Amino acid sequence: MIAELIRSCCGLELLAVKYKGKNVSIENLHQGFTHIFESTFESTEGVAEYVAHPAHVEYANLFLANLEKVLVIDYKPTTVRV
Amino acid sequence: MIAELIRSCCGLELLAVKYKGKNVSIENLHQGFTHIFESTFESTEGVAEYVAHPAHVEYANLFLANLEKVLVIDYKPTTVRV
C-alpha cells in the first residue's frame, strides 16, 4: 500500500517532489523513518500554495492515513559549503 | 549553546554539511525538530568515511549530548522531477 501510494505520489505532476529515496543510514538514528521526499520551492509563498492546493490536500489525507508516522520540515537553506 | 555548536559545526572544514536552516514549516508536522543540516556525498562509502572520521565522532558526541532529540536519514536520491 505504501509503495503504491509512493508511486502515485510521484505520478502527480502537481506535486513538487524532486527527489525520493529509502533510508540507508548506518548511524541508527533514523527513529524508524523509512522514506524521504525532498522538494524545492522558489519561495515560502510557493510552499504555502502547494500545501493548500486541493490536489495536495486530497493526496496528503490519503497518504497520511496510511503512514505510521510523518515528519515535515521546511527550511530556507543557508549555504555552508558548496 | 546550540547556536554556538551549530556555528562551530560549520567552521569545521572536514564536515560535509552543505546547507543548514531552521524549520519554518506551516504544516505543524515537524515533531519538535528545529534545525536541519543537509549534506551530499559522492558515494555511500563517502558517508561511512565521514561518519567514522575522528573529527566527526568528536563533534557528534559533543553535539548529540546537547540535543533534545536527533534524526539522521541518508538516502540515495532518485530524481522524481527536475
N, CA and C atoms of all chains as a GROMACS GRO file, in nm:
protein
  492
    1MET      N    1   0.083  -0.122   0.000
    1MET     CA    2   0.000   0.000   0.000
    1MET      C    3   0.086   0.126   0.000
    2ILE      N    4   0.186   0.126   0.087
    2ILE     CA    5   0.276   0.242   0.093
    2ILE      C    6   0.350   0.258  -0.039
    3ALA      N    7   0.400   0.146  -0.091
    3ALA     CA    8   0.474   0.151  -0.218
    3ALA      C    9   0.385   0.206  -0.329
    4GLU      N   10   0.259   0.164  -0.327
    4GLU     CA   11   0.165   0.210  -0.429
    4GLU      C   12   0.139   0.361  -0.414
    5LEU      N   13   0.124   0.405  -0.290
    5LEU     CA   14   0.100   0.547  -0.264
    5LEU      C   15   0.220   0.631  -0.306
    6ILE      N   16   0.338   0.576  -0.283
    6ILE     CA   17   0.458   0.649  -0.320
    6ILE      C   18   0.465   0.663  -0.472
    7ARG      N   19   0.430   0.555  -0.542
    7ARG     CA   20   0.430   0.562  -0.688
    7ARG      C   21   0.327   0.664  -0.737
    8SER      N   22   0.208   0.660  -0.678
    8SER     CA   23   0.103   0.750  -0.725
    8SER      C   24   0.140   0.895  -0.693
    9CYS      N   25   0.206   0.915  -0.581
    9CYS     CA   26   0.252   1.048  -0.543
    9CYS      C   27   0.336   1.106  -0.655
   10CYS      N   28   0.426   1.024  -0.705
   10CYS     CA   29   0.525   1.075  -0.799
   10CYS      C   30   0.470   1.084  -0.940
   11GLY      N   31   0.352   1.033  -0.959
   11GLY     CA   32   0.288   1.048  -1.089
   11GLY      C   33   0.209   1.177  -1.097
   12LEU      N   34   0.178   1.234  -0.985
   12LEU     CA   35   0.102   1.358  -0.981
   12LEU      C   36   0.191   1.475  -1.022
   13GLU      N   37   0.164   1.530  -1.136
   13GLU     CA   38   0.253   1.637  -1.184
   13GLU      C   39   0.251   1.760  -1.095
   14LEU      N   40   0.139   1.777  -1.031
   14LEU     CA   41   0.130   1.894  -0.942
   14LEU      C   42   0.235   1.890  -0.834
   15LEU      N   43   0.260   1.772  -0.780
   15LEU     CA   44   0.347   1.762  -0.665
   15LEU      C   45   0.489   1.806  -0.698
   16ALA      N   46   0.546   1.877  -0.604
   16ALA     CA   47   0.676   1.939  -0.629
   16ALA      C   48   0.792   1.849  -0.588
   17VAL      N   49   0.764   1.724  -0.560
   17VAL     CA   50   0.870   1.636  -0.512
   17VAL      C   51   0.980   1.622  -0.617
   18LYS      N   52   1.101   1.647  -0.574
   18LYS     CA   53   1.216   1.648  -0.665
   18LYS      C   54   1.297   1.519  -0.653
   19TYR      N   55   1.317   1.475  -0.530
   19TYR     CA   56   1.392   1.353  -0.505
   19TYR      C   57   1.315   1.265  -0.407
   20LYS      N   58   1.333   1.135  -0.421
   20LYS     CA   59   1.281   1.043  -0.321
   20LYS      C   60   1.386   0.936  -0.296
   21GLY      N   61   1.372   0.867  -0.185
   21GLY     CA   62   1.466   0.760  -0.155
   21GLY      C   63   1.429   0.689  -0.027
   22LYS      N   64   1.495   0.575  -0.006
   22LYS     CA   65   1.473   0.500   0.118
   22LYS      C   66   1.592   0.522   0.211
   23ASN      N   67   1.563   0.524   0.339
   23ASN     CA   68   1.670   0.542   0.434
   23ASN      C   69   1.772   0.430   0.427
   24VAL      N   70   1.902   0.466   0.422
   24VAL     CA   71   2.010   0.367   0.423
   24VAL      C   72   2.116   0.405   0.526
   25SER      N   73   2.079   0.491   0.620
   25SER     CA   74   2.178   0.539   0.717
   25SER      C   75   2.233   0.425   0.802
   26ILE      N   76   2.365   0.431   0.826
   26ILE     CA   77   2.431   0.331   0.911
   26ILE      C   78   2.441   0.378   1.055
   27GLU      N   79   2.389   0.497   1.083
   27GLU     CA   80   2.406   0.553   1.218
   27GLU      C   81   2.297   0.510   1.317
   28ASN      N   82   2.194   0.446   1.266
   28ASN     CA   83   2.084   0.401   1.351
   28ASN      C   84   2.020   0.514   1.431
   29LEU      N   85   2.010   0.629   1.369
   29LEU     CA   86   1.944   0.744   1.432
   29LEU      C   87   1.823   0.788   1.348
   30HIS      N   88   1.768   0.695   1.272
   30HIS     CA   89   1.658   0.731   1.181
   30HIS      C   90   1.522   0.723   1.248
   31GLN      N   91   1.518   0.676   1.372
   31GLN     CA   92   1.395   0.676   1.454
   31GLN      C   93   1.277   0.607   1.385
   32GLY      N   94   1.309   0.507   1.306
   32GLY     CA   95   1.202   0.430   1.243
   32GLY      C   96   1.152   0.486   1.112
   33PHE      N   97   1.198   0.604   1.073
   33PHE     CA   98   1.155   0.661   0.944
   33PHE      C   99   1.223   0.584   0.830
   34THR      N  100   1.149   0.561   0.723
   34THR     CA  101   1.198   0.473   0.617
   34THR      C  102   1.210   0.540   0.479
   35HIS      N  103   1.129   0.642   0.454
   35HIS     CA  104   1.128   0.704   0.320
   35HIS      C  105   1.145   0.855   0.331
   36ILE      N  106   1.206   0.909   0.229
   36ILE     CA  107   1.235   1.054   0.226
   36ILE      C  108   1.183   1.112   0.095
   37PHE      N  109   1.122   1.229   0.104
   37PHE     CA  110   1.082   1.305  -0.014
   37PHE      C  111   1.137   1.446   0.004
   38GLU      N  112   1.203   1.494  -0.098
   38GLU     CA  113   1.263   1.628  -0.088
   38GLU      C  114   1.212   1.714  -0.202
   39SER      N  115   1.165   1.832  -0.166
   39SER     CA  116   1.113   1.925  -0.266
   39SER      C  117   1.181   2.060  -0.250
   40THR      N  118   1.186   2.133  -0.359
   40THR     CA  119   1.246   2.266  -0.356
   40THR      C  120   1.145   2.365  -0.413
   41PHE      N  121   1.128   2.476  -0.344
   41PHE     CA  122   1.036   2.582  -0.389
   41PHE      C  123   1.111   2.712  -0.404
   42GLU      N  124   1.058   2.799  -0.489
   42GLU     CA  125   1.120   2.928  -0.512
   42GLU      C  126   1.100   3.024  -0.394
   43SER      N  127   0.992   3.001  -0.318
   43SER     CA  128   0.960   3.096  -0.212
   43SER      C  129   0.874   3.027  -0.106
   44THR      N  130   0.863   3.089   0.011
   44THR     CA  131   0.776   3.035   0.115
   44THR      C  132   0.630   3.044   0.071
   45GLU      N  133   0.599   3.144  -0.012
   45GLU     CA  134   0.463   3.155  -0.066
   45GLU      C  135   0.433   3.032  -0.153
   46GLY      N  136   0.533   2.989  -0.225
   46GLY     CA  137   0.517   2.870  -0.309
   46GLY      C  138   0.487   2.746  -0.227
   47VAL      N  139   0.551   2.735  -0.112
   47VAL     CA  140   0.524   2.622  -0.022
   47VAL      C  141   0.379   2.628   0.026
   48ALA      N  142   0.337   2.748   0.066
   48ALA     CA  143   0.201   2.766   0.118
   48ALA      C  144   0.096   2.733   0.012
   49GLU      N  145   0.121   2.774  -0.110
   49GLU     CA  146   0.029   2.742  -0.220
   49GLU      C  147   0.019   2.592  -0.240
   50TYR      N  148   0.134   2.528  -0.237
   50TYR     CA  149   0.142   2.383  -0.257
   50TYR      C  150   0.065   2.311  -0.147
   51VAL      N  151   0.091   2.352  -0.021
   51VAL     CA  152   0.027   2.286   0.093
   51VAL      C  153  -0.125   2.300   0.086
   52ALA      N  154  -0.172   2.416   0.041
   52ALA     CA  155  -0.316   2.444   0.040
   52ALA      C  156  -0.386   2.393  -0.086
   53HIS      N  157  -0.312   2.352  -0.187
   53HIS     CA  158  -0.374   2.311  -0.314
   53HIS      C  159  -0.463   2.188  -0.292
   54PRO      N  160  -0.585   2.191  -0.346
   54PRO     CA  161  -0.679   2.079  -0.325
   54PRO      C  162  -0.620   1.942  -0.360
   55ALA      N  163  -0.542   1.936  -0.466
   55ALA     CA  164  -0.485   1.806  -0.505
   55ALA      C  165  -0.384   1.757  -0.401
   56HIS      N  166  -0.311   1.852  -0.342
   56HIS     CA  167  -0.217   1.814  -0.236
   56HIS      C  168  -0.293   1.770  -0.112
   57VAL      N  169  -0.396   1.845  -0.076
   57VAL     CA  170  -0.475   1.812   0.043
   57VAL      C  171  -0.536   1.673   0.029
   58GLU      N  172  -0.590   1.645  -0.089
   58GLU     CA  173  -0.653   1.514  -0.113
   58GLU      C  174  -0.550   1.403  -0.102
   59TYR      N  175  -0.435   1.424  -0.168
   59TYR     CA  176  -0.332   1.321  -0.163
   59TYR      C  177  -0.275   1.304  -0.022
   60ALA      N  178  -0.251   1.417   0.045
   60ALA     CA  179  -0.192   1.413   0.180
   60ALA      C  180  -0.283   1.338   0.276
   61ASN      N  181  -0.412   1.362   0.268
   61ASN     CA  182  -0.506   1.293   0.357
   61ASN      C  183  -0.500   1.141   0.338
   62LEU      N  184  -0.494   1.098   0.213
   62LEU     CA  185  -0.485   0.956   0.183
   62LEU      C  186  -0.352   0.899   0.230
   63PHE      N  187  -0.245   0.973   0.200
   63PHE     CA  188  -0.109   0.926   0.232
   63PHE      C  189  -0.090   0.919   0.384
   64LEU      N  190  -0.124   1.026   0.454
   64LEU     CA  191  -0.102   1.032   0.599
   64LEU      C  192  -0.180   0.923   0.672
   65ALA      N  193  -0.298   0.891   0.621
   65ALA     CA  194  -0.381   0.789   0.686
   65ALA      C  195  -0.315   0.651   0.681
   66ASN      N  196  -0.218   0.636   0.591
   66ASN     CA  197  -0.152   0.506   0.575
   66ASN      C  198  -0.009   0.504   0.628
   67LEU      N  199   0.030   0.609   0.695
   67LEU     CA  200   0.166   0.616   0.748
   67LEU      C  201   0.164   0.595   0.899
   68GLU      N  202   0.266   0.529   0.949
   68GLU     CA  203   0.277   0.511   1.094
   68GLU      C  204   0.315   0.643   1.159
   69LYS      N  205   0.405   0.716   1.094
   69LYS     CA  206   0.441   0.849   1.143
   69LYS      C  207   0.499   0.931   1.029
   70VAL      N  208   0.497   1.060   1.048
   70VAL     CA  209   0.543   1.150   0.943
   70VAL      C  210   0.612   1.270   1.008
   71LEU      N  211   0.707   1.323   0.937
   71LEU     CA  212   0.780   1.441   0.984
   71LEU      C  213   0.796   1.533   0.863
   72VAL      N  214   0.753   1.657   0.877
   72VAL     CA  215   0.767   1.754   0.770
   72VAL      C  216   0.847   1.872   0.821
   73ILE      N  217   0.956   1.901   0.753
   73ILE     CA  218   1.038   2.016   0.789
   73ILE      C  219   1.062   2.099   0.664
   74ASP      N  220   1.041   2.228   0.674
   74ASP     CA  221   1.074   2.320   0.566
   74ASP      C  222   1.183   2.413   0.617
   75TYR      N  223   1.277   2.447   0.530
   75TYR     CA  224   1.379   2.543   0.572
   75TYR      C  225   1.432   2.621   0.453
   76LYS      N  226   1.474   2.743   0.483
   76LYS     CA  227   1.542   2.824   0.383
   76LYS      C  228   1.689   2.789   0.392
   77PRO      N  229   1.745   2.727   0.290
   77PRO     CA  230   1.883   2.679   0.304
   77PRO      C  231   1.987   2.792   0.303
   78THR      N  232   2.070   2.791   0.405
   78THR     CA  233   2.187   2.876   0.408
   78THR      C  234   2.303   2.788   0.361
   79THR      N  235   2.375   2.833   0.262
   79THR     CA  236   2.484   2.752   0.210
   79THR      C  237   2.601   2.754   0.307
   80VAL      N  238   2.644   2.635   0.346
   80VAL     CA  239   2.756   2.623   0.437
   80VAL      C  240   2.883   2.595   0.358
   81ARG      N  241   2.868   2.509   0.261
   81ARG     CA  242   2.984   2.463   0.183
   81ARG      C  243   2.932   2.414   0.049
   82VAL      N  244   2.993   2.458  -0.058
   82VAL     CA  245   2.945   2.417  -0.191
   82VAL      C  246   3.031   2.302  -0.244
   83MET      N  247   2.386   2.773   2.361
   83MET     CA  248   2.478   2.658   2.347
   83MET      C  249   2.458   2.590   2.210
   84ILE      N  250   2.331   2.565   2.175
   84ILE     CA  251   2.303   2.501   2.047
   84ILE      C  252   2.350   2.592   1.932
   85ALA      N  253   2.320   2.720   1.943
   85ALA     CA  254   2.360   2.813   1.837
   85ALA      C  255   2.511   2.813   1.821
   86GLU      N  256   2.582   2.807   1.934
   86GLU     CA  257   2.728   2.806   1.930
   86GLU      C  258   2.780   2.678   1.865
   87LEU      N  259   2.717   2.567   1.900
   87LEU     CA  260   2.758   2.438   1.842
   87LEU      C  261   2.731   2.435   1.692
   88ILE      N  262   2.620   2.496   1.652
   88ILE     CA  263   2.589   2.499   1.510
   88ILE      C  264   2.693   2.582   1.435
   89ARG      N  265   2.731   2.694   1.495
   89ARG     CA  266   2.835   2.776   1.432
   89ARG      C  267   2.967   2.700   1.422
   90SER      N  268   3.004   2.632   1.531
   90SER     CA  269   3.132   2.562   1.529
   90SER      C  270   3.128   2.446   1.432
   91CYS      N  271   3.012   2.383   1.421
   91CYS     CA  272   2.995   2.275   1.324
   91CYS      C  273   3.035   2.321   1.186
   92CYS      N  274   2.988   2.441   1.151
   92CYS     CA  275   3.003   2.486   1.014
   92CYS      C  276   3.140   2.547   0.989
   93GLY      N  277   3.215   2.562   1.095
   93GLY     CA  278   3.352   2.609   1.079
   93GLY      C  279   3.447   2.493   1.052
   94LEU      N  280   3.406   2.376   1.084
   94LEU     CA  281   3.489   2.257   1.065
   94LEU      C  282   3.492   2.221   0.916
   95GLU      N  283   3.605   2.240   0.856
   95GLU     CA  284   3.612   2.214   0.711
   95GLU      C  285   3.589   2.069   0.677
   96LEU      N  286   3.622   1.985   0.772
   96LEU     CA  287   3.602   1.843   0.746
   96LEU      C  288   3.456   1.810   0.718
   97LEU      N  289   3.369   1.876   0.793
   97LEU     CA  290   3.227   1.840   0.784
   97LEU      C  291   3.172   1.870   0.647
   98ALA      N  292   3.089   1.779   0.603
   98ALA     CA  293   3.040   1.784   0.467
   98ALA      C  294   2.909   1.861   0.456
   99VAL      N  295   2.870   1.930   0.562
   99VAL     CA  296   2.742   1.998   0.561
   99VAL      C  297   2.738   2.103   0.451
  100LYS      N  298   2.634   2.093   0.369
  100LYS     CA  299   2.622   2.180   0.253
  100LYS      C  300   2.522   2.293   0.278
  101TYR      N  301   2.411   2.258   0.341
  101TYR     CA  302   2.309   2.358   0.373
  101TYR      C  303   2.266   2.342   0.518
  102LYS      N  304   2.227   2.453   0.578
  102LYS     CA  305   2.165   2.447   0.710
  102LYS      C  306   2.046   2.542   0.711
  103GLY      N  307   1.958   2.523   0.809
  103GLY     CA  308   1.844   2.612   0.819
  103GLY      C  309   1.757   2.577   0.938
  104LYS      N  310   1.668   2.669   0.970
  104LYS     CA  311   1.573   2.645   1.080
  104LYS      C  312   1.438   2.608   1.022
  105ASN      N  313   1.368   2.521   1.092
  105ASN     CA  314   1.236   2.482   1.045
  105ASN      C  315   1.142   2.601   1.039
  106VAL      N  316   1.071   2.615   0.928
  106VAL     CA  317   0.970   2.720   0.912
  106VAL      C  318   0.839   2.662   0.858
  107SER      N  319   0.824   2.530   0.871
  107SER     CA  320   0.706   2.466   0.813
  107SER      C  321   0.577   2.515   0.877
  108ILE      N  322   0.475   2.535   0.793
  108ILE     CA  323   0.344   2.579   0.843
  108ILE      C  324   0.251   2.460   0.866
  109GLU      N  325   0.300   2.339   0.841
  109GLU     CA  326   0.212   2.222   0.849
  109GLU      C  327   0.202   2.164   0.991
  110ASN      N  328   0.287   2.209   1.079
  110ASN     CA  329   0.288   2.160   1.218
  110ASN      C  330   0.307   2.008   1.226
  111LEU      N  331   0.392   1.957   1.139
  111LEU     CA  332   0.426   1.814   1.141
  111LEU      C  333   0.576   1.796   1.164
  112HIS      N  334   0.638   1.896   1.228
  112HIS     CA  335   0.783   1.890   1.247
  112HIS      C  336   0.825   1.816   1.373
  113GLN      N  337   0.728   1.774   1.451
  113GLN     CA  338   0.753   1.689   1.569
  113GLN      C  339   0.857   1.748   1.664
  114GLY      N  340   0.863   1.879   1.672
  114GLY     CA  341   0.954   1.943   1.765
  114GLY      C  342   1.095   1.965   1.713
  115PHE      N  343   1.125   1.915   1.595
  115PHE     CA  344   1.259   1.938   1.539
  115PHE      C  345   1.270   2.083   1.491
  116THR      N  346   1.388   2.142   1.512
  116THR     CA  347   1.403   2.286   1.489
  116THR      C  348   1.509   2.322   1.384
  117HIS      N  349   1.610   2.238   1.369
  117HIS     CA  350   1.721   2.270   1.280
  117HIS      C  351   1.747   2.157   1.181
  118ILE      N  352   1.792   2.194   1.064
  118ILE     CA  353   1.819   2.097   0.957
  118ILE      C  354   1.961   2.117   0.904
  119PHE      N  355   2.029   2.006   0.881
  119PHE     CA  356   2.160   2.008   0.814
  119PHE      C  357   2.152   1.909   0.699
  120GLU      N  358   2.194   1.953   0.585
  120GLU     CA  359   2.186   1.867   0.468
  120GLU      C  360   2.324   1.854   0.404
  121SER      N  361   2.365   1.733   0.380
  121SER     CA  362   2.496   1.706   0.320
  121SER      C  363   2.479   1.616   0.199
  122THR      N  364   2.572   1.628   0.107
  122THR     CA  365   2.571   1.543  -0.012
  122THR      C  366   2.706   1.474  -0.025
  123PHE      N  367   2.703   1.346  -0.052
  123PHE     CA  368   2.825   1.268  -0.068
  123PHE      C  369   2.824   1.201  -0.205
  124GLU      N  370   2.944   1.173  -0.254
  124GLU     CA  371   2.956   1.108  -0.384
  124GLU      C  372   2.916   0.961  -0.379
  125SER      N  373   2.928   0.900  -0.262
  125SER     CA  374   2.904   0.755  -0.253
  125SER      C  375   2.867   0.718  -0.110
  126THR      N  376   2.812   0.599  -0.093
  126THR     CA  377   2.782   0.552   0.043
  126THR      C  378   2.912   0.528   0.119
  127GLU      N  379   3.019   0.493   0.049
  127GLU     CA  380   3.149   0.478   0.116
  127GLU      C  381   3.193   0.613   0.173
  128GLY      N  382   3.163   0.719   0.101
  128GLY     CA  383   3.197   0.853   0.149
  128GLY      C  384   3.123   0.888   0.277
  129VAL      N  385   2.998   0.845   0.287
  129VAL     CA  386   2.921   0.868   0.410
  129VAL      C  387   2.986   0.791   0.525
  130ALA      N  388   3.021   0.666   0.499
  130ALA     CA  389   3.080   0.581   0.603
  130ALA      C  390   3.213   0.638   0.653
  131GLU      N  391   3.294   0.690   0.560
  131GLU     CA  392   3.422   0.752   0.598
  131GLU      C  393   3.398   0.874   0.687
  132TYR      N  394   3.300   0.952   0.645
  132TYR     CA  395   3.266   1.074   0.720
  132TYR      C  396   3.217   1.039   0.861
  133VAL      N  397   3.128   0.941   0.870
  133VAL     CA  398   3.071   0.903   1.000
  133VAL      C  399   3.180   0.852   1.094
  134ALA      N  400   3.278   0.781   1.039
  134ALA     CA  401   3.381   0.718   1.121
  134ALA      C  402   3.499   0.810   1.150
  135HIS      N  403   3.508   0.923   1.081
  135HIS     CA  404   3.624   1.011   1.097
  135HIS      C  405   3.632   1.064   1.241
  136PRO      N  406   3.751   1.057   1.303
  136PRO     CA  407   3.767   1.102   1.443
  136PRO      C  408   3.711   1.242   1.470
  137ALA      N  409   3.730   1.334   1.377
  137ALA     CA  410   3.680   1.471   1.399
  137ALA      C  411   3.528   1.473   1.400
  138HIS      N  412   3.467   1.388   1.318
  138HIS     CA  413   3.321   1.381   1.318
  138HIS      C  414   3.271   1.317   1.446
  139VAL      N  415   3.337   1.210   1.488
  139VAL     CA  416   3.297   1.140   1.611
  139VAL      C  417   3.306   1.235   1.730
  140GLU      N  418   3.414   1.310   1.736
  140GLU     CA  419   3.434   1.403   1.849
  140GLU      C  420   3.325   1.511   1.848
  141TYR      N  421   3.302   1.568   1.731
  141TYR     CA  422   3.200   1.672   1.722
  141TYR      C  423   3.060   1.616   1.749
  142ALA      N  424   3.032   1.499   1.693
  142ALA     CA  425   2.899   1.439   1.709
  142ALA      C  426   2.870   1.409   1.856
  143ASN      N  427   2.970   1.360   1.927
  143ASN     CA  428   2.948   1.330   2.069
  143ASN      C  429   2.912   1.456   2.147
  144LEU      N  430   2.982   1.564   2.119
  144LEU     CA  431   2.954   1.692   2.187
  144LEU      C  432   2.816   1.744   2.148
  145PHE      N  433   2.789   1.738   2.018
  145PHE     CA  434   2.665   1.794   1.965
  145PHE      C  435   2.544   1.714   2.017
  146LEU      N  436   2.550   1.582   2.004
  146LEU     CA  437   2.437   1.497   2.044
  146LEU      C  438   2.406   1.512   2.192
  147ALA      N  439   2.509   1.532   2.273
  147ALA     CA  440   2.490   1.544   2.417
  147ALA      C  441   2.409   1.670   2.452
  148ASN      N  442   2.402   1.763   2.357
  148ASN     CA  443   2.333   1.889   2.383
  148ASN      C  444   2.201   1.901   2.308
  149LEU      N  445   2.160   1.794   2.244
  149LEU     CA  446   2.034   1.797   2.169
  149LEU      C  447   1.926   1.722   2.244
  150GLU      N  448   1.806   1.771   2.233
  150GLU     CA  449   1.693   1.701   2.294
  150GLU      C  450   1.662   1.574   2.216
  151LYS      N  451   1.668   1.587   2.085
  151LYS     CA  452   1.649   1.469   2.001
  151LYS      C  453   1.713   1.492   1.866
  152VAL      N  454   1.739   1.383   1.798
  152VAL     CA  455   1.808   1.392   1.670
  152VAL      C  456   1.754   1.285   1.577
  153LEU      N  457   1.755   1.316   1.449
  153LEU     CA  458   1.710   1.222   1.347
  153LEU      C  459   1.809   1.230   1.232
  154VAL      N  460   1.864   1.116   1.195
  154VAL     CA  461   1.958   1.112   1.083
  154VAL      C  462   1.904   1.016   0.978
  155ILE      N  463   1.888   1.068   0.857
  155ILE     CA  464   1.843   0.984   0.747
  155ILE      C  465   1.938   1.005   0.630
  156ASP      N  466   1.983   0.897   0.572
  156ASP     CA  467   2.064   0.903   0.450
  156ASP      C  468   1.985   0.836   0.339
  157TYR      N  469   1.991   0.890   0.220
  157TYR     CA  470   1.923   0.824   0.109
  157TYR      C  471   1.993   0.852  -0.023
  158LYS      N  472   1.981   0.755  -0.112
  158LYS     CA  473   2.030   0.774  -0.249
  158LYS      C  474   1.916   0.837  -0.326
  159PRO      N  475   1.930   0.962  -0.368
  159PRO     CA  476   1.816   1.030  -0.430
  159PRO      C  477   1.781   0.976  -0.569
  160THR      N  478   1.657   0.940  -0.585
  160THR     CA  479   1.601   0.910  -0.716
  160THR      C  480   1.531   1.037  -0.762
  161THR      N  481   1.566   1.084  -0.879
  161THR     CA  482   1.505   1.208  -0.928
  161THR      C  483   1.361   1.182  -0.969
  162VAL      N  484   1.271   1.260  -0.912
  162VAL     CA  485   1.130   1.247  -0.945
  162VAL      C  486   1.093   1.353  -1.047
  163ARG      N  487   1.147   1.471  -1.026
  163ARG     CA  488   1.111   1.584  -1.111
  163ARG      C  489   1.224   1.686  -1.100
  164VAL      N  490   1.268   1.736  -1.214
  164VAL     CA  491   1.382   1.830  -1.210
  164VAL      C  492   1.330   1.973  -1.221
   0.00000   0.00000   0.00000
